[in-house]
Amino acid sequence: MMPGATTRRPTVTIADVASAAGVSRATVSRVMNGRSTVDPAISARVQEAAIELNYRPSNVARSLSLGRTTTVALVVPDLGNPAFQQVLRGVSSAAGEDGYRVLVADSAEDPATEAAIALEARTRCDALILVSPRMPDSALDALLPDVTPAVVVNREVAGGAPSLVVDYTDAMVQVVEHLVTLGHRRIAYLAGPPASVSDLARRRGLAATTARYPDLEIVEVPTGSDIAAGHSAAPAVLASRVTAAVAFNDLVSFGLLAALNEAGVAVPSDISVCGFDDIELARYATPGLTTVAVPQEELGRHAWRELHAVIDNAAGAAETTRFGVRLEKRASTGPVPRDAVHADVSSTEATAPVMEATAEQEPEQAPAWSVEHGVPVLRRSADHVPLSRYDSGTALPTIHSPRPYLHPVHSLAGVPLTESGPVDHRHHYGVSIAVPDVNGTSYWGGRTFVTDVGPTLLPNHGRQTSVGTTIDPLTPNVLLDTVAWTDENGDPLLDERRRIGARLLADGWVLDWRSTLHAAHGPLEIRSPATNGRPGAGYGGVFWRLPIAASTRVLSVAGEGQDAAHGSTSPWVAFVQRHRDARGDERATTTLLTQTSPARHWFLRSEEYPGACPALAWDTPLHIPAGGTVETGVVAALIDRELDADQAAELATGLR
């Protein structure tokens, strides 16, 4: 033998085991296949010989002996789609628990070859799972008898095989209802493959919602099912002048989002985007994608359970199993853009006086809260653009410290005066109580300032939960809420009583937010980055995040500009902004903020982004003893014109 050469170890055969155990090869085969007809003592002797010889049964020989391959075929239209990958994951994990493996075939969205691919895959396996087949009904009906046992996913069949279907019709209704609630009335549908049955189900949902809302218009854009198709559809979507787009699936949404970003179109400020499937990447898109969550992995696991029952000839295999969905509301959807809303945008003279509403005003013009699709909405009257909406915040990611908030807040002329989930600070949400440090828990979102370390992402995000939102029965312009603050472990930290009222001015309106924080569960220490070692960063309180505008000026008793107002105890601050819409038209607004409690220091920004709050803990911690309370709030006047410092001061005096 040459130096370094190795000899290949001979393969142990079933004959070797039979010889060592003193039995026939047929007996070894019966033992290896788990047959119960072999005497236990002989079976034990065979197994000992197999272990001693390190015998490995041949899967091919075993399959021939049993008449089974212990494999199943899974045929999908596009294995590159993460939704189908999730189905595969569910099938594989469930089948693996029963000793089966999965062979995967991809039909490449080609209905013409799908039946042949499925038939060939079935000849190599014990059973077949067809996922979202694209072939016509006649072809599917002809195929199923030749490939049984089989299960069909995302397609209901007349008989002969169990089927699992998702209620995509209801899913589309949920999506469109969400957009309608936000004010959208002209919506694009980026249609999927023409042969897709789930696409037809989505269209039924569109038909149901257009029948319910006569002023709703759906613009169909033939698209497809992948990212490239969504990207290519962007010009048609923009040309259609829609305010929202619903894509066939999340991949199409990703392509559309990318193309809109390249075109400088803001989502959702200029157009809202929704998807379908809620694949794992959807929540990580920029912005996070509003989409329909479909239980894809559970579909796969259930498909295997149905198929296994058929393989084993078990009774009770279901003919059709239906699955529901849920709508995941994220940052890619928002209120209809102002220039798309039919609002009164007649100009107001800059010299017009600022006056309180008088008794001569028509009663129906008084603001009032109502519940629309489960969401409290503030309107002047039923036919006016909402002045604001009160979002529960339950859908916010944990890292953003979920909390109820107002957004959008509009001027009477329909100009949005709040921002939600902006690119610069994703954890800013309209008007909310955001506090970075309450007994070490963050109710601000994002990173926490750590002494000697700096901004650090910590797992210390708490949650504010509405537990009693009601409209005052005597004064419908007042919304009342009881809010439970829990820490990052879900333990109660404090209770809040919240009152949000509204009234009209001659050329604007007033939003009055007042909160009482109650240390009902023990003493509280409220801190800020400033108290933790970051000078000037004393933020935390009722924080109002405004949108970035064409121009922003800040006025206060302390003087003009951010530097004068920031850190001051001015009784009021005003953001005077000029907003430019998609047509290039400009509108002027003034957002005047006054404090409800004894003067606190203002945390204010206008250069990096516009936002402000009366700080609860400016440069020293705020301590609340057990059982004690602290009051905080903001009274804001929202005016559809520019105010100067004198006009702002006069108006502020009447608000406090």
C-alpha positions as CSV (number, residue, x, y, z in Angstrom):
1,M,0.0,0.0,0.0
2,M,1.3,3.5,-0.9
3,P,2.2,5.8,2.0
4,G,-0.7,8.0,3.0
5,A,-3.3,5.8,1.2
6,T,-6.5,4.9,3.0
7,T,-8.7,1.9,2.7
8,R,-12.5,2.5,2.4
9,R,-14.4,0.8,5.1
10,P,-16.7,-1.9,3.6
11,T,-20.4,-1.1,3.8
12,V,-22.3,-3.3,6.2
13,T,-25.2,-5.0,4.5
14,I,-28.4,-6.6,5.7
15,A,-26.8,-10.0,5.0
16,D,-24.0,-9.2,7.5
17,V,-26.6,-8.4,10.2
18,A,-28.5,-11.6,9.4
19,S,-25.4,-13.7,9.6
20,A,-24.3,-12.1,12.9
21,A,-27.8,-12.5,14.5
22,G,-28.3,-16.0,13.1
23,V,-31.5,-15.1,11.3
24,S,-32.7,-14.6,7.7
25,R,-32.5,-11.4,5.8
26,A,-36.3,-11.2,5.7
27,T,-36.3,-11.2,9.5
28,V,-33.8,-8.4,9.7
29,S,-35.9,-6.4,7.3
30,R,-39.1,-6.9,9.3
31,V,-37.2,-5.8,12.5
32,M,-35.7,-2.7,10.8
33,N,-39.2,-1.7,9.5
34,G,-40.8,-1.9,12.9
35,R,-43.0,-4.9,12.1
36,S,-44.6,-6.5,15.2
37,T,-44.6,-10.1,13.9
38,V,-41.1,-10.9,15.1
39,D,-40.5,-12.6,18.4
40,P,-39.2,-10.0,20.9
41,A,-36.1,-12.0,21.8
42,I,-35.2,-12.4,18.2
43,S,-35.9,-8.7,17.5
44,A,-33.5,-7.7,20.4
45,R,-30.8,-10.0,19.0
46,V,-31.1,-8.4,15.5
47,Q,-31.0,-4.9,17.0
48,E,-27.9,-5.7,19.0
49,A,-26.1,-7.1,16.0
50,A,-27.0,-4.0,13.9
51,I,-25.6,-1.7,16.6
52,E,-22.4,-3.7,17.0
53,L,-21.9,-3.7,13.2
54,N,-22.9,0.0,12.9
55,Y,-25.5,-1.0,10.3
56,R,-27.4,1.8,8.5
57,P,-30.6,0.7,6.7
58,S,-30.9,1.8,3.0
59,N,-33.6,4.4,2.6
60,V,-34.2,3.2,-0.9
61,A,-34.5,-0.4,0.1
62,R,-36.7,0.5,3.0
63,S,-39.0,2.6,0.8
64,L,-39.3,-0.3,-1.6
65,S,-40.2,-2.6,1.2
66,L,-42.8,-0.4,2.8
67,G,-44.1,1.0,-0.5
68,R,-43.5,4.5,0.9
69,T,-40.8,7.2,0.5
70,T,-41.6,9.1,3.7
71,T,-41.4,12.3,1.6
72,V,-44.0,14.7,0.4
73,A,-43.9,17.1,-2.5
74,L,-44.7,20.8,-2.1
75,V,-45.4,22.8,-5.3
76,V,-45.4,26.7,-5.0
77,P,-45.7,29.4,-7.7
78,D,-42.6,31.3,-6.5
79,L,-40.2,30.0,-3.9
80,G,-38.5,33.4,-3.8
81,N,-41.7,34.8,-2.1
82,P,-41.1,34.8,1.7
83,A,-44.8,34.0,2.2
84,F,-44.4,30.7,0.5
85,Q,-41.2,30.1,2.4
86,Q,-43.2,30.5,5.6
87,V,-45.7,27.8,4.4
88,L,-42.7,25.6,3.6
89,R,-41.3,26.1,7.0
90,G,-44.6,25.1,8.6
91,V,-44.9,22.0,6.4
92,S,-41.3,20.9,7.0
93,S,-41.4,21.3,10.8
94,A,-44.7,19.5,11.2
95,A,-43.8,16.7,8.7
96,G,-40.4,16.3,10.3
97,E,-42.1,15.5,13.6
98,D,-43.7,12.5,11.9
99,G,-40.6,11.3,10.2
100,Y,-41.3,12.8,6.8
101,R,-39.2,15.1,4.5
102,V,-40.3,17.6,2.0
103,L,-39.4,17.9,-1.7
104,V,-40.0,21.4,-3.1
105,A,-40.9,22.3,-6.7
106,D,-41.3,25.9,-8.1
107,S,-43.7,26.4,-11.0
108,A,-42.3,30.0,-11.7
109,E,-45.9,31.5,-11.9
110,D,-46.5,29.5,-15.1
111,P,-50.0,28.0,-15.1
112,A,-49.3,26.1,-18.3
113,T,-46.6,23.9,-16.8
114,E,-47.9,23.7,-13.2
115,A,-49.9,20.5,-13.6
116,A,-47.0,18.6,-15.2
117,I,-44.6,19.8,-12.5
118,A,-47.0,18.7,-9.8
119,L,-47.6,15.3,-11.4
120,E,-43.9,14.6,-11.7
121,A,-43.2,15.7,-8.1
122,R,-46.0,13.4,-6.9
123,T,-44.5,10.3,-8.7
124,R,-41.4,10.8,-6.5
125,C,-43.2,11.2,-3.2
126,D,-46.0,9.8,-1.1
127,A,-48.3,12.8,-1.3
128,L,-48.6,16.3,-2.7
129,I,-49.3,19.8,-1.2
130,L,-50.3,22.4,-3.8
131,V,-49.9,26.0,-2.6
132,S,-51.7,28.8,-4.4
133,P,-52.0,26.9,-7.7
134,R,-52.4,29.1,-10.7
135,M,-54.0,26.6,-13.1
136,P,-57.6,26.9,-14.2
137,D,-60.3,25.1,-12.2
138,S,-60.8,22.5,-15.0
139,A,-57.1,21.7,-15.0
140,L,-57.0,21.4,-11.2
141,D,-60.1,19.2,-11.1
142,A,-58.5,16.9,-13.7
143,L,-55.2,16.8,-11.8
144,L,-56.3,16.0,-8.3
145,P,-57.4,12.4,-8.9
146,D,-54.0,11.6,-10.4
147,V,-52.0,13.0,-7.5
148,T,-54.0,11.9,-4.5
149,P,-53.4,12.0,-1.6
150,A,-53.1,15.8,-1.9
151,V,-53.9,19.0,0.0
152,V,-54.5,22.4,-1.7
153,V,-53.6,25.6,0.1
154,N,-55.1,29.0,-0.8
155,R,-57.5,27.5,-3.2
156,E,-60.9,25.9,-2.5
157,V,-61.6,22.8,-4.5
158,A,-65.0,21.1,-5.1
159,G,-64.0,17.8,-3.6
160,G,-61.5,15.0,-3.6
161,A,-58.9,16.7,-1.5
162,P,-58.8,18.8,1.7
163,S,-58.3,22.6,1.0
164,L,-57.1,25.4,3.2
165,V,-58.3,28.9,2.3
166,V,-57.6,32.4,3.7
167,D,-60.4,35.0,3.8
168,Y,-58.7,37.4,1.4
169,T,-62.0,39.1,0.7
170,D,-62.4,40.2,4.3
171,A,-58.7,41.1,4.4
172,M,-59.2,43.6,1.6
173,V,-62.3,45.0,3.3
174,Q,-60.2,45.6,6.5
175,V,-57.5,47.3,4.5
176,V,-59.8,49.6,2.6
177,E,-61.9,50.4,5.7
178,H,-58.7,51.5,7.4
179,L,-57.8,53.8,4.5
180,V,-61.4,55.2,4.4
181,T,-61.2,55.9,8.1
182,L,-58.0,58.0,7.3
183,G,-60.0,60.0,4.7
184,H,-58.8,58.3,1.5
185,R,-61.3,58.1,-1.3
186,R,-59.2,57.4,-4.4
187,I,-57.1,54.3,-4.0
188,A,-55.0,52.3,-6.4
189,Y,-55.0,48.5,-6.3
190,L,-51.7,47.0,-7.7
191,A,-53.3,43.8,-9.0
192,G,-51.6,40.4,-8.7
193,P,-51.1,37.6,-11.3
194,P,-54.3,37.3,-13.5
195,A,-54.4,33.5,-12.7
196,S,-54.3,34.0,-8.9
197,V,-57.5,33.0,-7.1
198,S,-56.5,35.1,-4.1
199,D,-56.3,38.1,-6.4
200,L,-59.9,37.5,-7.4
201,A,-60.8,37.3,-3.7
202,R,-59.1,40.6,-3.1
203,R,-61.2,42.1,-5.9
204,R,-64.4,40.9,-4.2
205,G,-63.3,42.8,-1.1
206,L,-62.8,45.9,-3.3
207,A,-66.3,45.5,-4.8
208,A,-67.8,45.1,-1.3
209,T,-66.2,48.4,0.0
210,T,-67.1,50.4,-3.1
211,A,-70.7,49.3,-2.7
212,R,-70.6,50.5,0.9
213,Y,-68.9,53.8,0.1
214,P,-70.4,55.4,-3.1
215,D,-67.7,58.1,-3.2
216,L,-64.9,55.6,-3.1
217,E,-62.9,55.1,-6.3
218,I,-60.6,52.2,-7.0
219,V,-58.0,52.6,-9.7
220,E,-56.6,49.2,-10.9
221,V,-52.9,49.0,-11.9
222,P,-52.0,45.7,-13.5
223,T,-48.8,44.7,-11.7
224,G,-47.7,41.2,-10.7
225,S,-46.3,39.6,-7.6
226,D,-42.6,40.5,-7.1
227,I,-40.5,43.5,-6.1
228,A,-39.6,44.5,-9.6
229,A,-43.3,44.6,-10.6
230,G,-44.0,46.9,-7.7
231,H,-41.1,49.2,-8.7
232,S,-42.3,49.3,-12.3
233,A,-45.9,50.2,-11.2
234,A,-44.9,53.5,-9.5
235,P,-45.2,55.8,-12.5
236,A,-48.8,54.6,-13.1
237,V,-49.6,54.9,-9.4
238,L,-48.4,58.5,-9.4
239,A,-50.1,59.4,-12.6
240,S,-53.4,58.2,-11.2
241,R,-53.4,60.9,-8.5
242,V,-54.5,58.4,-5.9
243,T,-53.8,59.2,-2.2
244,A,-53.3,55.5,-1.2
245,A,-52.1,52.3,-2.8
246,V,-52.9,48.7,-1.9
247,A,-50.5,46.1,-3.3
248,F,-51.2,42.5,-4.1
249,N,-48.5,41.4,-1.6
250,D,-45.7,42.8,0.6
251,L,-43.0,42.2,-2.1
252,V,-44.9,44.5,-4.5
253,S,-45.2,47.0,-1.7
254,F,-41.5,47.0,-1.2
255,G,-40.9,47.7,-4.8
256,L,-43.4,50.6,-4.8
257,L,-41.9,52.0,-1.6
258,A,-38.4,52.0,-3.2
259,A,-39.6,53.7,-6.4
260,L,-41.6,56.4,-4.4
261,N,-38.5,57.1,-2.3
262,E,-36.4,57.5,-5.5
263,A,-39.0,59.9,-6.8
264,G,-39.0,62.0,-3.7
265,V,-42.5,61.0,-2.8
266,A,-43.1,60.8,1.0
267,V,-44.9,57.9,2.5
268,P,-47.4,58.4,4.1
269,S,-47.4,62.2,3.9
270,D,-47.9,62.2,0.1
271,I,-49.4,58.7,-0.4
272,S,-50.2,55.8,1.9
273,V,-49.1,52.2,1.0
274,C,-50.5,48.9,2.2
275,G,-49.4,45.3,1.5
276,F,-50.6,41.7,2.1
277,D,-49.0,38.8,3.9
278,D,-47.0,40.5,6.7
279,I,-43.8,38.7,5.8
280,E,-41.0,39.1,8.4
281,L,-39.4,42.1,6.6
282,A,-42.7,44.1,6.6
283,R,-42.2,45.6,10.0
284,Y,-38.6,46.5,9.2
285,A,-39.4,48.4,6.0
286,T,-39.0,52.2,6.0
287,P,-41.6,53.2,7.0
288,G,-43.0,50.1,8.6
289,L,-45.5,48.5,6.3
290,T,-49.2,48.4,7.1
291,T,-50.2,45.0,5.9
292,V,-52.5,42.0,6.4
293,A,-51.1,39.4,8.7
294,V,-51.7,35.9,7.1
295,P,-50.8,32.9,9.3
296,Q,-48.6,31.3,6.6
297,E,-46.5,29.0,8.9
298,E,-49.7,27.8,10.5
299,L,-51.2,27.1,7.1
300,G,-48.2,24.9,6.4
301,R,-48.5,23.0,9.7
302,H,-52.2,22.5,9.2
303,A,-51.7,21.4,5.6
304,W,-49.4,18.6,6.8
305,R,-51.9,17.5,9.5
306,E,-54.6,17.2,6.9
307,L,-52.3,15.4,4.5
308,H,-51.0,13.0,7.2
309,A,-54.6,12.1,8.1
310,V,-55.3,11.3,4.4
311,I,-52.0,9.3,4.1
312,D,-52.9,7.2,7.1
313,N,-56.5,6.8,6.0
314,A,-57.7,8.5,9.2
315,A,-61.3,9.6,9.5
316,G,-62.2,13.2,9.9
317,A,-59.9,14.9,7.5
318,A,-61.6,18.3,6.8
319,E,-62.8,19.2,3.3
320,T,-62.2,23.0,3.7
321,T,-60.6,24.8,6.5
322,R,-60.8,28.6,6.6
323,F,-58.3,31.0,8.2
324,G,-58.9,34.6,9.3
325,V,-56.5,37.5,9.1
326,R,-55.7,40.6,11.1
327,L,-54.6,44.1,9.9
328,E,-51.2,45.3,11.1
329,K,-51.3,49.1,11.2
330,R,-47.9,50.6,10.8
331,A,-46.3,53.9,9.7
332,S,-46.8,53.5,5.9
333,T,-50.4,54.6,6.2
334,G,-51.6,58.0,7.3
335,P,-54.3,60.6,6.8
336,V,-55.2,61.8,3.3
337,P,-52.9,64.6,2.2
338,R,-54.4,68.1,2.8
339,D,-54.5,69.1,-0.8
340,A,-56.6,66.0,-1.6
341,V,-59.2,66.8,1.0
342,H,-62.3,68.9,0.1
343,A,-61.8,71.4,2.8
344,D,-62.5,75.1,3.1
345,V,-59.1,76.6,2.2
346,S,-60.2,80.2,1.5
347,S,-57.5,82.6,2.6
348,T,-57.8,84.6,5.8
349,E,-56.5,88.1,5.9
350,A,-53.4,88.5,8.1
351,T,-55.0,91.5,9.8
352,A,-58.1,89.7,10.9
353,P,-58.7,89.8,14.6
354,V,-58.5,86.7,16.8
355,M,-61.7,86.2,18.6
356,E,-63.5,83.5,20.6
357,A,-66.5,81.8,19.0
358,T,-69.7,83.6,19.7
359,A,-73.3,82.5,20.3
360,E,-74.2,83.7,16.8
361,Q,-72.2,80.8,15.3
362,E,-74.2,77.9,14.0
363,P,-74.6,75.2,16.6
364,E,-73.5,72.4,14.2
365,Q,-70.1,74.1,13.9
366,A,-69.1,73.3,17.5
367,P,-66.4,70.6,17.6
368,A,-67.6,67.2,18.9
369,W,-66.0,63.8,19.4
370,S,-67.5,60.7,17.9
371,V,-66.4,57.1,17.5
372,E,-65.8,56.1,13.9
373,H,-64.7,52.5,13.2
374,G,-63.7,52.2,16.8
375,V,-61.5,55.4,16.8
376,P,-62.4,58.6,18.6
377,V,-62.6,61.4,15.9
378,L,-63.0,65.2,16.5
379,R,-64.9,67.1,13.8
380,R,-66.6,70.5,13.5
381,S,-69.6,68.7,12.0
382,A,-70.3,65.5,10.1
383,D,-69.3,66.9,6.7
384,H,-66.1,68.5,7.8
385,V,-62.5,67.2,7.7
386,P,-61.6,65.7,11.0
387,L,-59.8,68.1,13.3
388,S,-58.0,65.2,15.0
389,R,-58.1,61.5,15.8
390,Y,-57.2,59.8,19.0
391,D,-55.1,56.7,18.2
392,S,-54.8,54.0,20.9
393,G,-51.2,53.4,20.0
394,T,-51.5,49.6,20.6
395,A,-49.9,48.9,17.2
396,L,-46.7,50.8,17.9
397,P,-43.6,48.8,18.3
398,T,-42.3,48.1,21.8
399,I,-39.1,50.1,21.1
400,H,-41.2,53.2,20.6
401,S,-42.9,53.0,24.0
402,P,-46.5,52.5,22.8
403,R,-48.9,55.2,24.0
404,P,-52.2,56.8,23.0
405,Y,-51.7,59.9,20.9
406,L,-53.5,62.6,18.8
407,H,-52.7,62.5,15.0
408,P,-53.3,64.0,12.7
409,V,-54.3,67.4,14.2
410,H,-55.5,69.7,11.4
411,S,-56.2,73.4,11.3
412,L,-59.7,74.4,10.3
413,A,-58.4,74.8,6.7
414,G,-57.2,71.2,6.7
415,V,-53.4,71.9,7.2
416,P,-51.8,69.0,9.2
417,L,-50.1,70.4,12.3
418,T,-48.7,67.1,13.7
419,E,-46.3,64.5,12.5
420,S,-46.2,60.8,13.3
421,G,-43.3,58.4,12.9
422,P,-41.1,60.8,10.9
423,V,-37.8,59.7,9.4
424,D,-35.7,61.9,11.8
425,H,-37.3,60.5,14.9
426,R,-39.5,57.4,14.3
427,H,-40.7,57.4,17.9
428,H,-42.4,60.8,17.7
429,Y,-46.1,60.5,17.5
430,G,-48.3,63.6,17.1
431,V,-49.4,64.9,20.5
432,S,-48.7,62.5,23.4
433,I,-47.3,62.3,26.9
434,A,-43.8,61.1,26.3
435,V,-41.4,60.9,29.3
436,P,-37.9,59.4,28.9
437,D,-37.4,58.2,32.5
438,V,-40.0,57.3,35.1
439,N,-38.4,55.1,37.8
440,G,-36.0,54.0,35.1
441,T,-38.6,53.1,32.5
442,S,-38.8,55.0,29.2
443,Y,-42.1,56.3,27.9
444,W,-40.3,58.3,25.2
445,G,-39.1,55.6,22.8
446,G,-35.8,55.1,21.0
447,R,-32.5,55.4,22.8
448,T,-32.0,56.2,26.5
449,F,-29.3,58.6,27.7
450,V,-26.9,56.7,30.0
451,T,-24.4,58.7,32.1
452,D,-20.8,58.4,30.9
453,V,-22.1,56.3,28.0
454,G,-24.4,58.5,26.0
455,P,-27.6,57.5,24.0
456,T,-28.0,53.8,24.3
457,L,-30.7,51.4,23.2
458,L,-32.0,49.7,26.4
459,P,-34.9,47.2,26.9
460,N,-36.6,49.6,29.2
461,H,-39.6,50.7,27.2
462,G,-42.9,50.9,29.0
463,R,-46.4,51.1,27.7
464,Q,-49.4,53.5,28.2
465,T,-52.7,51.7,27.7
466,S,-56.1,53.3,27.4
467,V,-58.5,51.5,29.8
468,G,-61.5,53.8,29.8
469,T,-61.9,56.1,26.8
470,T,-65.3,57.9,26.8
471,I,-66.9,61.0,25.4
472,D,-68.3,63.3,28.0
473,P,-72.1,62.8,27.7
474,L,-72.8,66.4,28.8
475,T,-70.0,68.1,26.7
476,P,-69.3,66.1,23.5
477,N,-66.4,68.3,22.7
478,V,-64.5,66.6,25.6
479,L,-62.8,63.2,25.4
480,L,-62.0,61.5,28.7
481,D,-59.4,58.7,29.1
482,T,-58.0,56.6,31.9
483,V,-54.5,55.5,31.0
484,A,-52.5,52.8,32.8
485,W,-48.7,53.2,32.7
486,T,-46.9,49.8,33.0
487,D,-43.1,49.3,33.0
488,E,-41.0,47.1,30.7
489,N,-42.0,44.0,32.7
490,G,-45.7,44.8,32.5
491,D,-46.0,45.9,36.2
492,P,-48.2,49.0,37.0
493,L,-46.2,52.2,37.6
494,L,-48.8,55.0,37.6
495,D,-52.3,55.9,36.6
496,E,-53.3,58.9,34.5
497,R,-56.6,60.8,34.1
498,R,-56.7,62.5,30.7
499,R,-59.1,65.2,29.4
500,I,-58.9,66.5,25.8
501,G,-61.3,69.2,24.9
502,A,-61.9,71.5,21.9
503,R,-63.5,74.8,21.1
504,L,-63.7,77.2,18.1
505,L,-62.1,80.6,17.5
506,A,-63.0,83.0,14.7
507,D,-60.2,81.8,12.4
508,G,-59.0,78.7,14.3
509,W,-59.7,76.4,17.1
510,V,-58.3,75.4,20.5
511,L,-57.1,72.0,21.7
512,D,-57.0,71.7,25.5
513,W,-55.1,68.7,26.8
514,R,-54.9,68.3,30.6
515,S,-53.5,65.2,32.5
516,T,-53.2,64.2,36.1
517,L,-50.5,61.7,36.9
518,H,-51.2,59.7,40.0
519,A,-48.5,57.7,41.9
520,A,-51.1,55.0,42.8
521,H,-48.5,52.2,42.9
522,G,-45.7,53.8,44.9
523,P,-43.4,56.9,44.8
524,L,-42.3,58.2,41.4
525,E,-39.1,59.8,40.2
526,I,-39.3,61.5,36.8
527,R,-36.0,62.3,35.2
528,S,-34.7,63.4,31.8
529,P,-31.4,63.2,29.9
530,A,-30.6,66.6,31.4
531,T,-30.9,65.3,34.9
532,N,-28.8,62.3,33.9
533,G,-25.9,64.4,32.6
534,R,-26.9,65.7,29.2
535,P,-27.2,69.5,29.4
536,G,-30.2,71.1,27.8
537,A,-32.0,67.8,27.1
538,G,-34.7,68.3,29.7
539,Y,-37.5,66.9,27.5
540,G,-40.5,64.9,28.8
541,G,-44.2,65.9,29.1
542,V,-47.0,66.6,26.8
543,F,-44.9,66.7,23.6
544,W,-46.2,68.2,20.4
545,R,-44.4,67.1,17.3
546,L,-45.1,69.4,14.3
547,P,-44.4,68.6,10.6
548,I,-41.3,70.0,8.9
549,A,-42.5,72.9,6.8
550,A,-41.1,75.2,4.1
551,S,-40.3,77.6,6.8
552,T,-40.7,77.7,10.6
553,R,-40.3,80.7,13.0
554,V,-40.5,80.5,16.8
555,L,-41.9,83.2,18.9
556,S,-42.0,83.5,22.7
557,V,-42.0,86.1,25.5
558,A,-38.2,85.4,25.7
559,G,-37.7,86.5,22.1
560,E,-37.7,85.1,18.6
561,G,-35.9,81.9,17.7
562,Q,-35.2,78.4,19.1
563,D,-32.4,79.6,21.4
564,A,-34.6,82.2,23.1
565,A,-37.5,79.9,23.7
566,H,-35.6,76.7,24.6
567,G,-35.2,76.5,28.4
568,S,-37.3,79.6,29.1
569,T,-40.4,79.7,31.3
570,S,-42.3,81.7,28.8
571,P,-46.0,81.3,29.4
572,W,-46.4,80.5,25.6
573,V,-44.5,79.6,22.5
574,A,-45.6,79.8,18.9
575,F,-44.6,78.0,15.8
576,V,-45.3,80.2,12.7
577,Q,-45.0,78.0,9.6
578,R,-45.5,78.2,5.9
579,H,-46.5,74.9,4.3
580,R,-46.1,74.0,0.6
581,D,-48.3,71.3,-0.9
582,A,-47.7,69.0,-3.8
583,R,-48.8,71.7,-6.3
584,G,-46.4,74.3,-4.8
585,D,-49.2,76.3,-3.1
586,E,-48.4,77.7,0.3
587,R,-50.5,78.1,3.4
588,A,-49.5,79.9,6.6
589,T,-50.4,78.6,10.1
590,T,-49.6,79.5,13.7
591,T,-49.5,76.8,16.4
592,L,-49.6,78.6,19.7
593,L,-48.8,76.4,22.8
594,T,-49.5,77.5,26.4
595,Q,-49.0,75.8,29.6
596,T,-51.8,74.6,32.0
597,S,-49.7,74.3,35.1
598,P,-47.3,76.6,37.0
599,A,-44.6,77.7,34.5
600,R,-42.2,75.0,33.5
601,H,-39.2,75.2,31.3
602,W,-39.8,74.7,27.6
603,F,-38.0,72.0,25.7
604,L,-38.2,73.2,22.1
605,R,-36.7,72.4,18.7
606,S,-37.3,74.2,15.4
607,E,-34.0,73.7,13.4
608,E,-33.5,70.0,13.4
609,Y,-37.3,69.4,13.6
610,P,-40.2,71.4,15.1
611,G,-41.5,70.2,18.4
612,A,-42.0,71.3,22.0
613,C,-43.2,70.4,25.5
614,P,-43.3,71.9,29.0
615,A,-40.6,69.8,30.7
616,L,-41.6,67.9,33.8
617,A,-37.9,67.5,34.8
618,W,-35.8,70.2,33.2
619,D,-32.6,70.0,35.2
620,T,-33.7,68.4,38.5
621,P,-35.7,65.2,39.0
622,L,-39.4,65.5,39.8
623,H,-40.5,63.5,42.8
624,I,-44.1,62.4,43.5
625,P,-44.7,60.7,46.8
626,A,-46.8,57.5,47.0
627,G,-50.4,58.5,46.5
628,G,-49.5,62.0,45.2
629,T,-50.3,63.6,41.9
630,V,-48.8,66.0,39.4
631,E,-50.7,68.1,36.8
632,T,-49.5,68.7,33.2
633,G,-50.9,69.7,29.9
634,V,-51.0,72.1,26.9
635,V,-53.6,74.4,25.6
636,A,-53.0,75.0,21.9
637,A,-54.5,77.6,19.5
638,L,-54.3,76.5,15.8
639,I,-54.7,79.5,13.5
640,D,-54.7,79.5,9.7
641,R,-52.5,82.6,9.3
642,E,-49.3,84.1,10.6
643,L,-49.4,85.8,14.0
644,D,-46.8,88.3,15.2
645,A,-45.5,88.3,18.8
646,D,-48.1,90.8,20.0
647,Q,-51.0,88.9,18.5
648,A,-49.7,85.7,19.9
649,A,-49.3,87.2,23.4
650,E,-52.9,88.6,23.3
651,L,-54.3,85.3,22.2
652,A,-52.3,83.3,24.8
653,T,-53.7,85.5,27.6
654,G,-57.2,84.5,26.6
655,L,-56.3,80.8,26.6
656,R,-54.9,80.4,30.1
